[in-house]
Amino acid sequence: MRQLPVLAGVFAYLSLLTIGGGMSAFPEMKSLTVDVYHWLTFSQLIHFYSVGQLAPGPNMMMVAAIGEWVAGPLGALLVVVAFFLPTALITFGVGRLWHRLEGWPWRDAVQHGLAPVSIGLLLSGSLTVAKGAVSGWLTAFVAVAVFGLLVRTRINPAILIVGSGLIGLFTFLDK
């Protein structure tokens, strides 16, 4: 129960870093959940994130698993509300304001300025995940192969997920 206010504060703060998507908050999430509060190991965080990627719906629903891990079902509920409510309210407010500022000359400049920021945050999150997930030549090969296939073809990502999962199952089963 002592963790609940801290959980709410951490995930409300992380919510504000999700410009460009949930992956934008991943580096700070790693820092806070692993390095500062020691709620998880980096490996556990990557596993939670991976499961969130596989589950239907928003991939950042994986925050519920972190909340549950730390403080049970109440922690899961609190973390989901703390993570999604602030950005939902801000998005609603900015959306209404954005519509009113349709003729504003700086509107396009703001949009063009935020696009590279969201890409940078997304890449930072991706590199943070890669540091923990790519642990040898096989995982590096799978990461590069999946990236290459997604860039070069129109293959369904679900096929790559199942294939990568099978490679992992047969390769890492004995570990």
RAUR-V992506 format. One record per pair of residues at least 6 apart in sequence whose C-alpha atoms are under 7 Angstrom apart, sorted by the first residue. I is the first residue (numbers start at 1). J is the second residue. Records with the same first field share a line. If there is no record, write none. Layout:
BEGIN
I=J ; J
END
This chain:
BEGIN
1=71
3=71
4=71 ; 75
7=79
8=78 ; 79 ; 82
11=79 ; 82 ; 83
12=82 ; 83 ; 86
14=25 ; 29 ; 83
15=83 ; 84 ; 86 ; 87
16=87
17=24 ; 25
18=24 ; 25
19=118
20=118 ; 119 ; 122
22=60
23=122 ; 125 ; 126
24=121 ; 122 ; 125
25=125
26=125
27=124 ; 125 ; 128
30=42
33=39 ; 40
34=40 ; 41 ; 42
39=70
42=132
43=132
46=129 ; 133
48=62 ; 65
49=62
52=59 ; 60 ; 61 ; 62
53=59
63=79 ; 80
64=76 ; 77 ; 79 ; 80
65=76
66=76
67=75 ; 76 ; 79
68=75 ; 76
134=140
142=164
146=160
END
